[in-house]
Amino acid sequence: MIDYSSGVPVYRQVASAIRDDITAGRYQPGAWLPSESQLAQLYEVGRDTIRDALAHLRAEGRITTVRKRGSMVATEPSREPYHVPAGARVIARMPTPDERRDLATPGELREFGGMPEGVPVFEITPGPRKHRRVLRSDCVELIVEGPTL
C-alpha cells in the first residue's frame, strides 16, 4: 500500500488513500474516521505521519477535526452567493477564536464550541470608507462584479 521508494512523501500517500476511501464512499459525509492510532495501524505508519495526512486533508476541506473527538468527513454545505463589488479587497485566512465562535451555527457551538477547525474565512473590504465583512468560506460563493480580464 505505502511505497517508500516512490519519492512521494508517506503522509501524502496516506492522505491519498484516505481521500480515495472518502470518494469511494467507504467514509460517508458526516462520518467519523477511525482514530489516529487505528489509522496508523491500518497504514503501518507512525501517528505523526497520520497527523500530517489528516492536516493535508483538512487543508483540502475534505475533513474537519474536533479536539478530543477525532476527524470526520466534511459535508458539502449549500453555498449562498455573495456579490463582491468591483474594487473590493478579499483576503482568505483562518478565523480568530472570536470569529470561530461568532460565525458558528448553534449546532456547532453545542458540539464543537465553535466553527470546526480548518474552515477558512473571507475578509471582504468593499472600499476605504466601508466596513469589512468576514464570511465563512464553506457557506458562500464569491461572485466578483466589475470588468473581467
C-alpha positions in Angstrom: 0.0 0.0 0.0 2.7 2.5 1.0 5.6 2.7 -1.4 8.6 4.0 0.4 10.7 4.1 -2.8 8.2 6.2 -4.8 9.6 9.6 -3.9 6.1 10.7 -2.8 6.1 11.7 0.9 4.5 8.9 3.0 1.9 11.3 4.6 0.7 12.3 1.0 0.3 8.6 0.1 -1.7 8.1 3.3 -3.8 11.2 2.6 -4.4 10.0 -1.0 -5.6 6.6 0.3 -8.0 8.2 2.8 -9.2 10.6 0.1 -9.8 7.6 -2.2 -11.8 5.9 0.6 -13.9 9.0 1.0 -14.5 9.3 -2.7 -15.4 5.6 -3.0 -18.0 6.1 -0.2 -16.2 4.0 2.5 -16.4 7.0 4.7 -19.7 8.9 4.2 -20.1 12.7 4.8 -20.5 13.4 8.5 -19.0 10.0 9.5 -16.1 9.8 11.9 -12.8 8.5 10.6 -11.0 5.8 12.6 -8.8 7.2 15.4 -5.2 8.3 14.7 -3.9 5.1 16.3 -6.3 2.9 14.3 -5.2 4.7 11.1 -1.6 4.3 12.0 -2.1 0.6 12.5 -4.1 0.3 9.3 -1.4 2.0 7.1 1.5 0.7 9.1 3.0 4.2 9.8 3.5 6.4 12.8 0.9 8.7 14.3 2.9 11.7 13.3 2.5 10.6 9.7 -1.2 10.2 10.2 -1.5 13.7 11.8 0.3 15.1 8.7 -2.0 13.3 6.4 -5.1 14.5 8.3 -3.8 18.1 8.3 -3.4 17.8 4.5 -7.0 16.6 4.1 -8.2 19.3 6.5 -6.5 21.9 4.3 -8.3 20.5 1.3 -11.6 20.8 3.1 -12.3 17.1 3.0 -12.4 16.5 6.8 -12.9 18.6 9.9 -11.2 17.8 13.2 -12.7 18.2 16.7 -10.2 18.2 19.6 -10.5 15.1 21.8 -13.2 13.7 19.4 -11.4 12.9 16.1 -11.8 13.7 12.5 -15.0 13.5 10.4 -15.7 13.6 6.7 -16.8 17.1 5.8 -20.3 17.5 4.4 -20.8 19.6 1.3 -22.7 22.7 2.5 -25.0 24.7 0.4 -23.4 28.0 -0.6 -25.1 31.3 -0.8 -23.9 33.7 -3.5 -22.2 36.9 -2.2 -21.6 39.6 -4.7 -18.2 41.3 -4.2 -18.2 44.9 -5.5 -15.6 45.9 -8.1 -12.5 47.2 -6.3 -13.1 45.4 -3.1 -10.2 43.7 -1.3 -10.8 40.0 -0.5 -8.5 38.0 1.8 -8.8 34.3 2.6 -7.4 33.5 6.1 -8.0 31.4 9.1 -10.5 32.8 11.6 -9.7 34.2 15.0 -11.0 32.4 18.1 -13.8 35.0 18.4 -14.7 34.7 14.8 -14.9 30.9 15.1 -17.4 31.4 17.9 -19.4 34.2 16.3 -19.7 32.5 12.9 -20.6 29.1 14.2 -24.1 27.6 13.8 -25.9 26.8 17.1 -25.2 23.1 16.5 -21.5 23.7 16.0 -21.4 25.7 19.2 -23.0 22.9 21.1 -20.9 20.1 19.6 -17.6 21.8 18.9 -17.6 25.0 20.8 -17.4 27.0 17.5 -16.7 26.5 13.9 -14.8 23.3 13.1 -11.1 23.8 12.8 -9.7 24.1 9.3 -12.5 26.2 7.8 -11.1 29.5 6.4 -12.9 32.8 6.2 -13.1 35.5 3.6 -12.4 39.0 4.8 -14.0 41.5 2.4 -13.4 45.2 2.5 -15.6 46.9 -0.2 -13.8 50.3 -0.1 -11.9 52.8 2.0 -14.9 54.0 4.0 -16.9 50.8 4.2 -17.0 48.3 7.0 -15.3 44.9 6.4 -17.2 41.7 6.4 -16.0 38.3 7.5 -17.8 35.3 5.9 -17.3 31.6 6.2 -15.7 30.2 3.1 -17.7 27.0 3.3 -21.0 28.9 3.2 -20.6 31.5 0.4 -19.7 31.5 -3.2 -18.0 34.8 -4.2 -19.2 36.4 -7.3 -16.9 39.2 -8.4 -18.6 42.2 -10.0 -17.0 44.5 -12.5 -14.9 44.1 -15.6 -13.4 40.8 -16.4 -9.9 40.3 -17.8 
